[in-house]
Structures are given as structure tokens and as C-alpha cells.
Amino acid sequence: MQFKLLGLSVALAACAFTTLPAHAIGRLADVTVVDRESGATLPTHYHRGEYWVAGRPGARYAISVRSKIGERVMVVAAVDGVNILSGETASWDQTGYVFSPYERYQITGWRNSNSEVAAFEFSAASDSYAGRTGRPDHVGVLGVALFREQRPEPVAVPEYSRRSESRQDQAAANQSREIPAAPAAAAPSADARGSSESMARSAPPSPTAKLGTGHGQRETSLVSHTSFARQQTQPNEIIRIRYDSFENLVASGVIRKPAPYPAVPGPNAFPNSASTSYVPDPPARHY
């Protein structure tokens, strides 16, 4: 069984330096990290082939995912090397969230049940969920594996069946000329359709301690179960975002602070105005 999203939330936008637009990561989906305390999307920094974001210790965050394709996709998400739904050491073949076409959702925590999550919050690595459960080796990384859905194969209709159906259709057509057609059934009301649809979707800073993700406060988050057949065993796309504190990213060179400009003397527009005075009296007359 896979988890089906019932609730949607709005993803926000932001920017950065060698910093990419925050919504630009991903081909099948846009994946960003949102600081839930400020509501801002964390700027994404690209350094030596990897994406990075800077987190604030103690702040709650969300992994925001927006599907970019017109078909269902499954998102297997991991934080610090741990599957966020099952708590297992993460693997591609584990359970994930199923997104409808173009659906947007914020994954806000470790799932405890169909109705609750424990909020993601930036914490010291030693206090992270992975660290507290004896798995500290992969603290500091968020992973999203995206799977496309396997489409059902068309059912071949035997030739004799098609001929039989053709004869039946012709007989029905002849009969319809003799018997008036029954009135069409009334279409379901707008309210009924809406109800059905809603049920279906329902100065350089000093380095600090390495960041991890803690098992935060319980929050309400509703999901249901659905089935999903993957198109292939390996993900169609993998998105990986590493994270640490702003101080640590500056210290390691991921975030480059602009160098201060040296104080170089420039030309003076009024070179003889070093002292402020009034017009002096002229020399005394000699007569």
C-alpha cells in the first residue's frame, strides 16, 4: 500500500547566489525546502555538484513537492537516510506518497499514523531522529525518489468477438428504428460531482555543531491508502539536497560571503578644504 495525499498546502518561492531559484530543482517535480517559522523557501546553493540549503537550529521545515506532469507519480522521501513514512533505513523500493497530476504538497514531518506526523525541525546532529535511533552516518541530507506510474496494457479483443459485436450492434440499430429510445438518465448534480471529487483527492561566522532533523511536536496530517504500480524498479528521477547551518556552509565554502572592499584613498574634490574657516582678512595696507 502507498499513501495518498488528502491535504494540499501552498509552496512559497525565493532566490539565492551561485544560488539557484528555489523552485528549479527537479524535472518531474519541483522540490524545495520551506522554513515554516518564516514561511520562506530556503535559497538553494550549488557547490561541487551538490545542492545545499542553510537551516536554522530549532526551526521547523517542510519538503515541498509540486508535480510537473499530467499523470500520477509516487514520491519516496528520506531524511538523514531514513524513510519518513516507515522509519526504515531508506531504500527506493519502500512506501511513498502518491501525487495526482500537477499536485502540490508540503511534507511536514515523520509520519506517526494516518492522521499525525512529528514535525521536521533542524536540531543538533546528536539530537536528530537518525542519531537517536543509532543511524548517524547520513545525517544532513534530504532525498526524493520519483516514480512514474505503470500504465495498464490495452486488452486485445479477438477477431470473432469483434464480428459478433458488430452483428449485435447492427441488430440493435435495426431495432432502434422501430422502438423509441428511452429518455437519457439525468446527469449527477454539481454538488454530487463535487462531493465525489473531494473524496477522491481528499565577519565569517564560526562553525557550529552539524545540523540534523529532530522528531518534533505532533501535528495533524491526514492521509489515506491507495495502490500504485511503478513503471520501473529504479526511480525515474532522484533529487538530493544537503543541509547544514549557515555558519557551517560559509566556513566550508558552500556559501561565499562577499569580500570587504579595501579602504583605498580616492581623489578629493576639494583638496584644500581640510579645515573649515571663513574668508581671511587681506594683508594690512602700508600707507
C-alpha positions as CSV (number, residue, x, y, z in Angstrom):
1,M,0.0,0.0,0.0
2,Q,1.1,3.6,-0.7
3,F,0.0,6.8,1.0
4,K,-2.5,9.0,-0.8
5,L,-2.5,12.7,-0.1
6,L,-5.6,14.3,1.2
7,G,-4.5,17.8,2.1
8,L,-2.7,20.4,-0.1
9,S,-0.6,23.3,1.0
10,V,0.9,26.2,-0.8
11,A,4.6,26.2,-1.7
12,L,6.5,29.5,-1.4
13,A,9.3,30.9,-3.6
14,A,12.7,32.5,-3.0
15,C,16.2,33.0,-4.5
16,A,20.0,32.9,-3.8
17,F,23.8,33.4,-5.0
18,T,25.5,30.6,-7.0
19,T,22.2,30.2,-5.6
20,L,19.6,28.7,-7.9
21,P,15.9,29.8,-7.9
22,A,14.5,27.6,-5.2
23,H,11.8,26.1,-7.4
24,A,14.3,24.9,-10.1
25,I,15.3,21.6,-8.6
26,G,13.7,18.7,-10.4
27,R,12.5,17.6,-13.8
28,L,9.3,15.6,-12.9
29,A,8.6,17.7,-9.8
30,D,9.8,20.9,-8.2
31,V,11.3,20.2,-4.8
32,T,12.1,22.9,-2.3
33,V,12.7,23.3,1.4
34,V,10.4,25.7,3.3
35,D,11.2,27.3,6.7
36,R,7.8,27.0,8.3
37,E,8.7,29.6,11.0
38,S,9.2,32.4,8.5
39,G,7.2,31.0,5.6
40,A,10.2,31.5,3.2
41,T,11.6,29.0,0.8
42,L,15.3,28.4,1.6
43,P,17.7,29.5,-1.1
44,T,19.4,26.7,-2.9
45,H,23.2,26.8,-3.3
46,Y,25.1,24.7,-5.8
47,H,28.6,23.6,-4.8
48,R,30.8,20.9,-6.3
49,G,27.9,19.1,-7.9
50,E,25.5,19.2,-4.9
51,Y,22.6,21.3,-3.8
52,W,22.7,22.8,-0.3
53,V,20.3,24.8,1.9
54,A,21.1,26.5,5.2
55,G,18.8,25.7,8.1
56,R,18.2,27.5,11.4
57,P,18.7,25.4,14.5
58,G,15.3,24.8,16.2
59,A,13.2,25.9,13.1
60,R,10.5,23.6,11.7
61,Y,10.8,23.0,8.0
62,A,8.9,21.2,5.2
63,I,9.8,19.4,2.0
64,S,7.6,21.0,-0.6
65,V,6.9,18.9,-3.8
66,R,4.9,20.1,-6.8
67,S,4.4,17.5,-9.6
68,K,5.1,18.9,-13.0
69,I,3.5,16.2,-15.2
70,G,-0.1,15.2,-16.1
71,E,0.0,11.7,-14.5
72,R,0.3,10.2,-11.1
73,V,3.7,10.0,-9.5
74,M,5.0,8.4,-6.3
75,V,7.4,10.2,-4.1
76,V,9.6,8.1,-1.8
77,A,11.1,10.6,0.6
78,A,14.0,10.2,3.0
79,V,15.6,12.5,5.7
80,D,19.0,11.7,7.1
81,G,18.9,8.3,5.4
82,V,15.6,7.3,7.0
83,N,12.2,6.7,5.2
84,I,9.9,9.4,6.5
85,L,6.8,7.2,6.4
86,S,8.0,3.8,7.7
87,G,11.1,4.8,9.8
88,E,13.2,2.2,8.0
89,T,16.7,2.9,6.7
90,A,15.8,4.3,3.4
91,S,15.6,2.3,0.2
92,W,13.9,3.1,-3.2
93,D,11.5,0.1,-3.0
94,Q,9.8,1.4,0.1
95,T,6.4,3.1,0.6
96,G,5.9,6.7,-0.5
97,Y,3.3,9.4,-1.2
98,V,1.2,9.3,-4.4
99,F,0.6,12.6,-6.1
100,S,-2.2,13.3,-8.6
101,P,-1.3,15.2,-11.8
102,Y,0.2,18.6,-11.0
103,E,-0.5,18.2,-7.3
104,R,1.4,20.3,-4.7
105,Y,2.0,19.2,-1.2
106,Q,4.3,20.0,1.8
107,I,5.7,17.0,3.6
108,T,6.0,18.4,7.2
109,G,7.2,15.5,9.3
110,W,7.8,11.9,10.2
111,R,4.5,10.0,9.8
112,N,3.2,8.5,13.0
113,S,-0.2,7.4,11.7
114,N,-2.8,8.2,9.1
115,S,-3.7,11.4,11.0
116,E,-0.4,12.6,12.6
117,V,3.2,13.5,11.9
118,A,6.1,14.5,14.2
119,A,7.3,17.8,12.7
120,F,10.7,18.1,10.9
121,E,12.9,20.5,12.8
122,F,16.5,21.4,12.5
123,S,18.4,20.2,15.5
124,A,21.9,19.2,16.6
125,A,23.0,16.0,14.8
126,S,23.2,14.2,18.1
127,D,19.5,15.0,18.7
128,S,18.4,14.0,15.3
129,Y,15.9,11.2,14.8
130,A,18.5,9.2,12.8
131,G,21.1,9.8,15.5
132,R,18.8,8.8,18.4
133,T,17.9,5.6,16.6
134,G,21.6,4.6,16.0
135,R,21.9,5.7,12.4
136,P,24.0,8.9,12.4
137,D,26.0,8.2,9.2
138,H,23.8,10.0,6.7
139,V,22.6,13.0,8.8
140,G,22.4,16.2,6.8
141,V,20.7,15.1,3.5
142,L,17.2,15.1,2.1
143,G,16.3,12.6,-0.6
144,V,13.3,12.4,-3.0
145,A,12.9,9.5,-5.4
146,L,10.2,9.9,-8.1
147,F,8.5,7.1,-9.8
148,R,6.1,7.3,-12.8
149,E,3.1,5.0,-12.8
150,Q,2.9,1.9,-15.0
151,R,0.1,2.3,-17.5
152,P,-2.3,-0.6,-18.0
153,E,-1.8,-2.6,-21.2
154,P,-4.6,-2.4,-23.7
155,V,-6.7,-5.6,-23.8
156,A,-6.8,-7.3,-27.2
157,V,-10.3,-8.2,-28.5
158,P,-10.4,-11.5,-30.5
159,E,-11.5,-11.1,-34.1
160,Y,-14.5,-13.4,-33.7
161,S,-15.7,-11.3,-30.8
162,R,-15.4,-8.1,-32.8
163,R,-17.5,-9.7,-35.6
164,S,-20.1,-10.9,-33.1
165,E,-20.3,-7.5,-31.5
166,S,-20.6,-5.9,-35.0
167,R,-23.6,-8.1,-35.7
168,Q,-25.2,-7.3,-32.4
169,D,-24.7,-3.6,-32.9
170,Q,-26.4,-3.9,-36.3
171,A,-29.3,-5.7,-34.8
172,A,-29.6,-3.1,-32.1
173,A,-29.6,-0.4,-34.7
174,N,-32.4,-2.0,-36.7
175,Q,-34.4,-2.4,-33.5
176,S,-33.9,1.2,-32.5
177,R,-35.7,2.3,-35.8
178,E,-38.8,0.5,-34.6
179,I,-38.8,1.2,-30.8
180,P,-38.4,4.8,-29.5
181,A,-35.3,5.4,-27.4
182,A,-35.7,5.6,-23.6
183,P,-35.0,9.1,-22.2
184,A,-31.4,9.6,-21.0
185,A,-30.7,9.4,-17.3
186,A,-30.3,12.7,-15.6
187,A,-26.6,13.8,-15.1
188,P,-25.5,14.0,-11.5
189,S,-25.9,17.4,-9.9
190,A,-22.9,19.7,-9.4
191,D,-23.0,19.1,-5.7
192,A,-22.8,15.3,-6.2
193,R,-19.9,15.6,-8.6
194,G,-18.1,17.9,-6.2
195,S,-18.6,15.6,-3.3
196,S,-17.2,12.6,-5.3
197,E,-14.2,14.6,-6.4
198,S,-13.4,15.8,-2.9
199,M,-13.5,12.2,-1.6
200,A,-11.1,11.1,-4.4
201,R,-8.5,13.9,-3.6
202,S,-9.2,14.5,-0.3
203,A,32.9,38.5,9.9
204,P,32.9,35.0,8.8
205,P,30.8,33.3,11.4
206,S,32.4,30.5,13.4
207,P,31.4,26.9,12.5
208,T,28.6,25.4,14.7
209,A,27.5,21.9,15.5
210,K,26.4,19.9,12.5
211,L,22.7,20.0,11.8
212,G,20.3,17.1,11.7
213,T,16.5,16.7,11.7
214,G,14.7,16.1,15.0
215,H,11.5,14.3,15.8
216,G,9.4,17.3,16.7
217,Q,6.0,18.1,18.0
218,R,3.0,16.1,16.9
219,E,0.8,17.7,14.2
220,T,-2.4,16.8,12.4
221,S,-1.9,15.5,8.9
222,L,-4.4,13.3,7.2
223,V,-3.7,10.6,4.5
224,S,-5.4,7.5,3.1
225,H,-4.0,4.4,1.3
226,T,-4.0,3.8,-2.4
227,S,-2.4,1.3,-4.8
228,F,0.4,2.3,-7.3
229,A,2.3,0.2,-9.8
230,R,5.7,1.6,-10.6
231,Q,6.7,1.9,-14.2
232,Q,10.2,0.6,-13.3
233,T,12.1,-0.7,-10.3
234,Q,14.6,2.2,-10.3
235,P,13.4,5.8,-9.8
236,N,12.7,7.9,-12.9
237,E,14.4,10.8,-11.0
238,I,16.3,11.3,-7.8
239,I,16.7,14.7,-6.1
240,R,19.2,15.1,-3.3
241,I,19.5,18.2,-1.1
242,R,22.1,18.5,1.6
243,Y,21.8,20.9,4.5
244,D,23.7,22.4,7.4
245,S,23.8,25.7,9.4
246,F,24.5,28.9,7.6
247,E,27.8,29.3,9.7
248,N,29.0,25.8,8.6
249,L,28.1,26.4,4.9
250,V,30.1,29.7,5.0
251,A,33.0,28.0,6.8
252,S,33.1,25.2,4.2
253,G,32.9,27.5,1.2
254,V,29.4,26.4,0.1
255,I,28.1,30.0,0.7
256,R,30.6,32.7,-0.3
257,K,30.3,35.9,1.6
258,P,31.5,39.0,-0.5
259,A,35.0,40.1,0.5
260,P,35.1,43.6,2.1
261,Y,36.4,46.3,-0.1
262,P,39.8,47.7,1.0
263,A,39.9,51.3,2.1
264,V,41.8,52.9,-0.8
265,P,42.1,56.8,-0.7
266,G,40.4,58.4,-3.6
267,P,40.7,61.8,-5.3
268,N,39.4,64.7,-3.2
269,A,37.0,67.1,-5.0
270,F,38.1,69.9,-2.7
271,P,41.7,69.2,-1.7
272,N,42.2,72.5,0.2
273,S,39.2,72.0,2.4
274,A,40.8,70.1,5.1
275,S,40.0,72.8,7.6
276,T,36.8,74.7,7.8
277,S,37.2,78.5,8.0
278,Y,35.8,81.8,6.8
279,V,37.4,84.2,4.2
280,P,40.5,85.7,5.9
281,D,41.2,89.4,6.1
282,P,43.6,90.8,3.4
283,P,47.1,91.9,4.4
284,A,47.3,95.3,6.2
285,R,47.8,98.4,4.0
286,H,51.3,100.0,4.0
287,Y,50.5,103.8,3.8
